Amino acid sequence: MRSAKFITLEGIDGAGKSTHINFIKQYLTQNKIDFVVTREPGGTELGEKLRELLLHDPMHAGTETLLMFAARFEHLQNIIMPSLNEGITVLCDRFSDATLAYQSAGKGVSEEFIKMLQKYTHASVNPDLTFLFDLPTEVSLERLKKTRVLDKFEKEAQQFHDNVRQSYLTLAKLEPSRFHVIDSTQSIDTIQSILKNVLDKTIK
Ligand code: ADP
């Protein structure tokens, strides 16, 4: 029997997660794989309320980190773990790597503190596959400005996004079997054929 997978999408804002999550959804549907699509922060009723606060209200970076993990704990207990236990693949727009990239590399929260929270929250649950959409920050910021009103994180200075990007690339180097880094300067069609190849190998 095919076992359920925990798949996450990561990357700086504007790198293409939303665009490609739709393609992955189509792929899973066509291949008759039961799945749930979810996101962080969010994914539960409480988590979505916390998301609103996190994306729009000013707060200390430590508060932000704790609220991220509060939302994550709720998400794991109510959606991620029950789904995986029932054999349902979980496709999640951002997960714990994002807290290391944004709150630690981006905002200076201690990496050890975040790792401690990761250990408490999800020591036994980690993604099987993480697509990291990678793009120079000047390109992603241009793409973002054309398409939407920016949230609190998207409005940060370019240096912040550069730090987040470098942190993601470092995380990917540390776990090459989990991460699949995608050069998001490529065309959407090219990226989708790469996604299909990786999913064929991982899921089928
Ligand atoms: P994210 O969800 O990572 O913030 P989006 O998927 O919303 O990013 O993409 C941001 C913008 O960039 C959208 O307008 C999208 O159409 C565009 N975009 C995404 N991927 C590509 C690509 N490979 N080439 C050109 N434009 C892209």
py3Dmol code that shows the C-alpha trace and the ligand (Angstrom):
import py3Dmol

protein = """\
ATOM      1  CA  MET A   1       0.000   0.000   0.000  1.00  0.00           C
ATOM      2  CA  ARG A   2       1.117   3.523  -0.756  1.00  0.00           C
ATOM      3  CA  SER A   3       1.856   5.407   2.455  1.00  0.00           C
ATOM      4  CA  ALA A   4       0.678   8.956   3.047  1.00  0.00           C
ATOM      5  CA  LYS A   5       3.282  11.660   2.610  1.00  0.00           C
ATOM      6  CA  PHE A   6       3.787  14.966   4.353  1.00  0.00           C
ATOM      7  CA  ILE A   7       4.769  17.444   1.626  1.00  0.00           C
ATOM      8  CA  THR A   8       5.655  21.063   2.365  1.00  0.00           C
ATOM      9  CA  LEU A   9       6.276  24.071   0.156  1.00  0.00           C
ATOM     10  CA  GLU A  10       8.734  26.721   1.264  1.00  0.00           C
ATOM     11  CA  GLY A  11      10.418  29.790  -0.127  1.00  0.00           C
ATOM     12  CA  ILE A  12      10.478  33.544   0.125  1.00  0.00           C
ATOM     13  CA  ASP A  13       7.245  35.382  -0.619  1.00  0.00           C
ATOM     14  CA  GLY A  14       6.548  35.595  -4.323  1.00  0.00           C
ATOM     15  CA  ALA A  15       8.682  32.563  -5.181  1.00  0.00           C
ATOM     16  CA  GLY A  16       5.692  30.632  -6.562  1.00  0.00           C
ATOM     17  CA  LYS A  17       4.253  28.452  -3.772  1.00  0.00           C
ATOM     18  CA  SER A  18       0.620  29.350  -4.469  1.00  0.00           C
ATOM     19  CA  THR A  19       1.104  28.909  -8.201  1.00  0.00           C
ATOM     20  CA  HIS A  20       2.588  25.464  -7.863  1.00  0.00           C
ATOM     21  CA  ILE A  21       0.433  24.157  -5.026  1.00  0.00           C
ATOM     22  CA  ASN A  22      -2.405  24.190  -7.542  1.00  0.00           C
ATOM     23  CA  PHE A  23      -0.366  22.051  -9.926  1.00  0.00           C
ATOM     24  CA  ILE A  24       0.490  19.571  -7.151  1.00  0.00           C
ATOM     25  CA  LYS A  25      -3.208  19.369  -6.198  1.00  0.00           C
ATOM     26  CA  GLN A  26      -4.045  18.478  -9.805  1.00  0.00           C
ATOM     27  CA  TYR A  27      -1.274  15.882  -9.853  1.00  0.00           C
ATOM     28  CA  LEU A  28      -2.529  14.217  -6.659  1.00  0.00           C
ATOM     29  CA  THR A  29      -6.128  14.223  -7.911  1.00  0.00           C
ATOM     30  CA  GLN A  30      -5.141  12.708 -11.272  1.00  0.00           C
ATOM     31  CA  ASN A  31      -3.167  10.010  -9.493  1.00  0.00           C
ATOM     32  CA  LYS A  32      -6.101   9.225  -7.170  1.00  0.00           C
ATOM     33  CA  ILE A  33      -4.144  10.043  -4.042  1.00  0.00           C
ATOM     34  CA  ASP A  34      -6.217  11.121  -1.019  1.00  0.00           C
ATOM     35  CA  PHE A  35      -4.883  14.435   0.195  1.00  0.00           C
ATOM     36  CA  VAL A  36      -5.600  17.516   2.244  1.00  0.00           C
ATOM     37  CA  VAL A  37      -4.251  20.969   1.414  1.00  0.00           C
ATOM     38  CA  THR A  38      -3.435  23.226   4.302  1.00  0.00           C
ATOM     39  CA  ARG A  39      -1.195  26.109   5.267  1.00  0.00           C
ATOM     40  CA  GLU A  40       0.814  27.737   8.026  1.00  0.00           C
ATOM     41  CA  PRO A  41       0.288  29.781   9.945  1.00  0.00           C
ATOM     42  CA  GLY A  42      -3.315  28.584   9.867  1.00  0.00           C
ATOM     43  CA  GLY A  43      -4.985  25.358   8.840  1.00  0.00           C
ATOM     44  CA  THR A  44      -7.417  25.235  11.777  1.00  0.00           C
ATOM     45  CA  GLU A  45     -10.078  27.669  12.987  1.00  0.00           C
ATOM     46  CA  LEU A  46      -7.834  28.895  15.800  1.00  0.00           C
ATOM     47  CA  GLY A  47      -4.766  28.820  13.557  1.00  0.00           C
ATOM     48  CA  GLU A  48      -6.460  31.055  10.978  1.00  0.00           C
ATOM     49  CA  LYS A  49      -7.293  33.576  13.726  1.00  0.00           C
ATOM     50  CA  LEU A  50      -3.651  33.518  14.803  1.00  0.00           C
ATOM     51  CA  ARG A  51      -2.629  33.929  11.149  1.00  0.00           C
ATOM     52  CA  GLU A  52      -4.558  37.201  10.946  1.00  0.00           C
ATOM     53  CA  LEU A  53      -2.702  38.503  14.013  1.00  0.00           C
ATOM     54  CA  LEU A  54       0.658  37.206  12.800  1.00  0.00           C
ATOM     55  CA  LEU A  55       0.401  38.670   9.305  1.00  0.00           C
ATOM     56  CA  HIS A  56      -0.985  42.070  10.230  1.00  0.00           C
ATOM     57  CA  ASP A  57      -0.328  43.038  13.872  1.00  0.00           C
ATOM     58  CA  PRO A  58       3.022  44.410  15.043  1.00  0.00           C
ATOM     59  CA  MET A  59       4.536  42.266  17.826  1.00  0.00           C
ATOM     60  CA  HIS A  60       7.876  41.224  19.312  1.00  0.00           C
ATOM     61  CA  ALA A  61       9.668  38.570  17.234  1.00  0.00           C
ATOM     62  CA  GLY A  62       9.614  36.264  20.285  1.00  0.00           C
ATOM     63  CA  THR A  63       5.837  36.635  20.577  1.00  0.00           C
ATOM     64  CA  GLU A  64       5.583  35.949  16.858  1.00  0.00           C
ATOM     65  CA  THR A  65       7.611  32.769  17.239  1.00  0.00           C
ATOM     66  CA  LEU A  66       5.488  31.499  20.132  1.00  0.00           C
ATOM     67  CA  LEU A  67       2.247  32.239  18.287  1.00  0.00           C
ATOM     68  CA  MET A  68       3.596  30.440  15.195  1.00  0.00           C
ATOM     69  CA  PHE A  69       4.236  27.364  17.306  1.00  0.00           C
ATOM     70  CA  ALA A  70       0.876  27.652  19.080  1.00  0.00           C
ATOM     71  CA  ALA A  71      -0.821  27.627  15.671  1.00  0.00           C
ATOM     72  CA  ARG A  72       1.470  24.783  14.544  1.00  0.00           C
ATOM     73  CA  PHE A  73       0.712  22.635  17.577  1.00  0.00           C
ATOM     74  CA  GLU A  74      -3.019  23.034  16.998  1.00  0.00           C
ATOM     75  CA  HIS A  75      -2.513  22.232  13.307  1.00  0.00           C
ATOM     76  CA  LEU A  76      -0.479  19.119  14.022  1.00  0.00           C
ATOM     77  CA  GLN A  77      -2.970  17.804  16.589  1.00  0.00           C
ATOM     78  CA  ASN A  78      -6.093  18.467  14.540  1.00  0.00           C
ATOM     79  CA  ILE A  79      -5.114  18.168  10.886  1.00  0.00           C
ATOM     80  CA  ILE A  80      -1.609  16.963  10.107  1.00  0.00           C
ATOM     81  CA  MET A  81      -1.243  13.956  12.419  1.00  0.00           C
ATOM     82  CA  PRO A  82      -4.840  12.657  12.104  1.00  0.00           C
ATOM     83  CA  SER A  83      -4.621  12.903   8.295  1.00  0.00           C
ATOM     84  CA  LEU A  84      -1.294  11.080   8.045  1.00  0.00           C
ATOM     85  CA  ASN A  85      -2.552   8.412  10.471  1.00  0.00           C
ATOM     86  CA  GLU A  86      -5.565   7.838   8.219  1.00  0.00           C
ATOM     87  CA  GLY A  87      -3.356   7.462   5.152  1.00  0.00           C
ATOM     88  CA  ILE A  88      -4.137  10.925   3.769  1.00  0.00           C
ATOM     89  CA  THR A  89      -1.270  12.848   2.182  1.00  0.00           C
ATOM     90  CA  VAL A  90      -0.788  16.346   3.614  1.00  0.00           C
ATOM     91  CA  LEU A  91       0.204  19.185   1.301  1.00  0.00           C
ATOM     92  CA  CYS A  92       1.164  22.177   3.409  1.00  0.00           C
ATOM     93  CA  ASP A  93       2.065  25.715   2.314  1.00  0.00           C
ATOM     94  CA  ARG A  94       4.924  26.472   4.760  1.00  0.00           C
ATOM     95  CA  PHE A  95       5.839  24.567   7.929  1.00  0.00           C
ATOM     96  CA  SER A  96       8.555  24.657  10.571  1.00  0.00           C
ATOM     97  CA  ASP A  97      11.471  25.503   8.234  1.00  0.00           C
ATOM     98  CA  ALA A  98       9.748  28.857   7.711  1.00  0.00           C
ATOM     99  CA  THR A  99      10.084  29.710  11.411  1.00  0.00           C
ATOM    100  CA  LEU A 100      13.835  29.140  11.293  1.00  0.00           C
ATOM    101  CA  ALA A 101      14.120  31.167   8.098  1.00  0.00           C
ATOM    102  CA  TYR A 102      11.806  34.076   8.994  1.00  0.00           C
ATOM    103  CA  GLN A 103      11.936  34.399  12.778  1.00  0.00           C
ATOM    104  CA  SER A 104      15.547  33.300  13.318  1.00  0.00           C
ATOM    105  CA  ALA A 105      17.518  34.320  10.206  1.00  0.00           C
ATOM    106  CA  GLY A 106      15.097  37.152   9.399  1.00  0.00           C
ATOM    107  CA  LYS A 107      14.366  38.574  12.831  1.00  0.00           C
ATOM    108  CA  GLY A 108      17.124  37.301  15.084  1.00  0.00           C
ATOM    109  CA  VAL A 109      15.214  34.923  17.378  1.00  0.00           C
ATOM    110  CA  SER A 110      17.552  32.291  18.827  1.00  0.00           C
ATOM    111  CA  GLU A 111      17.860  29.201  16.633  1.00  0.00           C
ATOM    112  CA  GLU A 112      18.212  27.021  19.768  1.00  0.00           C
ATOM    113  CA  PHE A 113      14.914  28.362  21.105  1.00  0.00           C
ATOM    114  CA  ILE A 114      13.143  27.522  17.844  1.00  0.00           C
ATOM    115  CA  LYS A 115      14.724  24.069  17.734  1.00  0.00           C
ATOM    116  CA  MET A 116      13.542  23.452  21.278  1.00  0.00           C
ATOM    117  CA  LEU A 117      10.001  24.419  20.270  1.00  0.00           C
ATOM    118  CA  GLN A 118      10.257  22.160  17.213  1.00  0.00           C
ATOM    119  CA  LYS A 119      11.293  19.284  19.436  1.00  0.00           C
ATOM    120  CA  TYR A 120       8.361  19.834  21.772  1.00  0.00           C
ATOM    121  CA  THR A 121       5.827  20.408  19.005  1.00  0.00           C
ATOM    122  CA  HIS A 122       6.708  17.877  16.346  1.00  0.00           C
ATOM    123  CA  ALA A 123       9.713  15.738  17.246  1.00  0.00           C
ATOM    124  CA  SER A 124       8.136  12.723  15.570  1.00  0.00           C
ATOM    125  CA  VAL A 125       6.484  14.461  12.609  1.00  0.00           C
ATOM    126  CA  ASN A 126       8.614  15.948   9.881  1.00  0.00           C
ATOM    127  CA  PRO A 127       7.978  16.495   6.189  1.00  0.00           C
ATOM    128  CA  ASP A 128       8.887  13.633   3.836  1.00  0.00           C
ATOM    129  CA  LEU A 129       9.416  16.046   0.980  1.00  0.00           C
ATOM    130  CA  THR A 130       9.971  19.804   0.935  1.00  0.00           C
ATOM    131  CA  PHE A 131       9.944  21.839  -2.262  1.00  0.00           C
ATOM    132  CA  LEU A 132      12.010  24.970  -1.772  1.00  0.00           C
ATOM    133  CA  PHE A 133      11.166  27.565  -4.414  1.00  0.00           C
ATOM    134  CA  ASP A 134      14.285  29.674  -4.708  1.00  0.00           C
ATOM    135  CA  LEU A 135      14.513  33.043  -6.373  1.00  0.00           C
ATOM    136  CA  PRO A 136      16.659  36.204  -6.074  1.00  0.00           C
ATOM    137  CA  THR A 137      14.757  38.547  -3.778  1.00  0.00           C
ATOM    138  CA  GLU A 138      14.680  41.423  -6.268  1.00  0.00           C
ATOM    139  CA  VAL A 139      12.780  39.185  -8.713  1.00  0.00           C
ATOM    140  CA  SER A 140      10.300  37.948  -6.091  1.00  0.00           C
ATOM    141  CA  LEU A 141       9.620  41.473  -4.807  1.00  0.00           C
ATOM    142  CA  GLU A 142       8.919  42.669  -8.365  1.00  0.00           C
ATOM    143  CA  ARG A 143       6.526  39.761  -8.921  1.00  0.00           C
ATOM    144  CA  LEU A 144       4.773  40.448  -5.611  1.00  0.00           C
ATOM    145  CA  LYS A 145       4.302  44.161  -6.192  1.00  0.00           C
ATOM    146  CA  LYS A 146       2.486  43.403  -9.443  1.00  0.00           C
ATOM    147  CA  THR A 147       0.012  41.032  -7.880  1.00  0.00           C
ATOM    148  CA  ARG A 148      -1.109  41.839  -4.350  1.00  0.00           C
ATOM    149  CA  VAL A 149      -1.299  44.151  -1.369  1.00  0.00           C
ATOM    150  CA  LEU A 150       1.721  43.240   0.732  1.00  0.00           C
ATOM    151  CA  ASP A 151       1.384  41.806   4.284  1.00  0.00           C
ATOM    152  CA  LYS A 152       3.668  42.576   7.239  1.00  0.00           C
ATOM    153  CA  PHE A 153       6.373  40.088   6.172  1.00  0.00           C
ATOM    154  CA  GLU A 154       6.243  40.965   2.487  1.00  0.00           C
ATOM    155  CA  LYS A 155       6.832  44.647   3.350  1.00  0.00           C
ATOM    156  CA  GLU A 156      10.163  43.918   5.094  1.00  0.00           C
ATOM    157  CA  ALA A 157      13.388  45.323   3.562  1.00  0.00           C
ATOM    158  CA  GLN A 158      15.245  43.386   0.878  1.00  0.00           C
ATOM    159  CA  GLN A 159      18.013  42.462   3.345  1.00  0.00           C
ATOM    160  CA  PHE A 160      15.425  40.628   5.434  1.00  0.00           C
ATOM    161  CA  HIS A 161      14.300  38.593   2.414  1.00  0.00           C
ATOM    162  CA  ASP A 162      17.945  37.923   1.467  1.00  0.00           C
ATOM    163  CA  ASN A 163      18.585  36.540   4.967  1.00  0.00           C
ATOM    164  CA  VAL A 164      15.466  34.389   4.779  1.00  0.00           C
ATOM    165  CA  ARG A 165      16.504  33.075   1.364  1.00  0.00           C
ATOM    166  CA  GLN A 166      20.034  32.192   2.523  1.00  0.00           C
ATOM    167  CA  SER A 167      18.653  30.451   5.608  1.00  0.00           C
ATOM    168  CA  TYR A 168      16.367  28.294   3.472  1.00  0.00           C
ATOM    169  CA  LEU A 169      19.290  27.344   1.210  1.00  0.00           C
ATOM    170  CA  THR A 170      21.370  26.406   4.263  1.00  0.00           C
ATOM    171  CA  LEU A 171      18.550  24.252   5.644  1.00  0.00           C
ATOM    172  CA  ALA A 172      18.255  22.526   2.258  1.00  0.00           C
ATOM    173  CA  LYS A 173      21.984  21.736   2.247  1.00  0.00           C
ATOM    174  CA  LEU A 174      21.685  20.160   5.700  1.00  0.00           C
ATOM    175  CA  GLU A 175      18.889  17.814   4.602  1.00  0.00           C
ATOM    176  CA  PRO A 176      19.391  17.111   0.904  1.00  0.00           C
ATOM    177  CA  SER A 177      17.213  13.988   0.930  1.00  0.00           C
ATOM    178  CA  ARG A 178      14.151  15.894   2.148  1.00  0.00           C
ATOM    179  CA  PHE A 179      14.573  19.181   0.276  1.00  0.00           C
ATOM    180  CA  HIS A 180      14.155  19.625  -3.421  1.00  0.00           C
ATOM    181  CA  VAL A 181      15.382  23.096  -4.384  1.00  0.00           C
ATOM    182  CA  ILE A 182      13.669  24.566  -7.452  1.00  0.00           C
ATOM    183  CA  ASP A 183      15.131  27.469  -9.404  1.00  0.00           C
ATOM    184  CA  SER A 184      12.027  29.633  -9.651  1.00  0.00           C
ATOM    185  CA  THR A 185      13.453  31.912 -12.324  1.00  0.00           C
ATOM    186  CA  GLN A 186      12.548  29.118 -14.756  1.00  0.00           C
ATOM    187  CA  SER A 187       9.229  29.154 -16.597  1.00  0.00           C
ATOM    188  CA  ILE A 188       6.126  27.818 -14.871  1.00  0.00           C
ATOM    189  CA  ASP A 189       5.977  24.938 -17.420  1.00  0.00           C
ATOM    190  CA  THR A 190       9.580  23.916 -16.743  1.00  0.00           C
ATOM    191  CA  ILE A 191       9.001  24.009 -12.988  1.00  0.00           C
ATOM    192  CA  GLN A 192       5.889  21.890 -13.325  1.00  0.00           C
ATOM    193  CA  SER A 193       7.705  19.203 -15.264  1.00  0.00           C
ATOM    194  CA  ILE A 194      10.360  19.136 -12.508  1.00  0.00           C
ATOM    195  CA  LEU A 195       7.627  18.852  -9.860  1.00  0.00           C
ATOM    196  CA  LYS A 196       6.017  15.989 -11.796  1.00  0.00           C
ATOM    197  CA  ASN A 197       9.332  14.089 -11.990  1.00  0.00           C
ATOM    198  CA  VAL A 198       9.990  14.443  -8.269  1.00  0.00           C
ATOM    199  CA  LEU A 199       6.421  13.485  -7.346  1.00  0.00           C
ATOM    200  CA  ASP A 200       6.547  10.454  -9.671  1.00  0.00           C
ATOM    201  CA  LYS A 201       9.592   9.241  -7.768  1.00  0.00           C
ATOM    202  CA  THR A 202       8.311  10.078  -4.292  1.00  0.00           C
ATOM    203  CA  ILE A 203       4.651   9.246  -4.413  1.00  0.00           C
ATOM    204  CA  LYS A 204       3.880   6.607  -7.025  1.00  0.00           C
TER     205      LYS A 204
END
"""
ligand_1 = """\
27
ADP
P 4.061 32.764 -3.319
O 2.805 31.962 -3.085
O 5.302 31.945 -3.148
O 4.114 34.047 -2.543
P 2.936 33.171 -5.961
O 2.691 31.788 -6.450
O 1.749 33.967 -5.477
O 4.084 33.182 -4.854
O 3.668 33.955 -7.151
C 3.855 35.366 -7.116
C 3.643 35.914 -8.547
O 4.674 35.421 -9.397
C 2.322 35.490 -9.179
O 1.810 36.570 -9.909
C 2.710 34.357 -10.113
O 1.852 34.269 -11.225
C 4.110 34.758 -10.536
N 4.956 33.584 -10.816
C 5.049 32.446 -10.085
N 5.946 31.602 -10.627
C 6.434 32.218 -11.735
C 7.408 31.868 -12.743
N 8.070 30.703 -12.691
N 7.645 32.754 -13.714
C 6.995 33.949 -13.752
N 6.074 34.351 -12.855
C 5.796 33.499 -11.847
"""
view = py3Dmol.view(width=600, height=400)
view.addModel(protein, "pdb")
view.setStyle({"model": 0}, {"cartoon": {"style": "trace"}})
view.addModel(ligand_1, "xyz")
view.setStyle({"model": 1}, {"stick": {}})
view.zoomTo()
view.show()
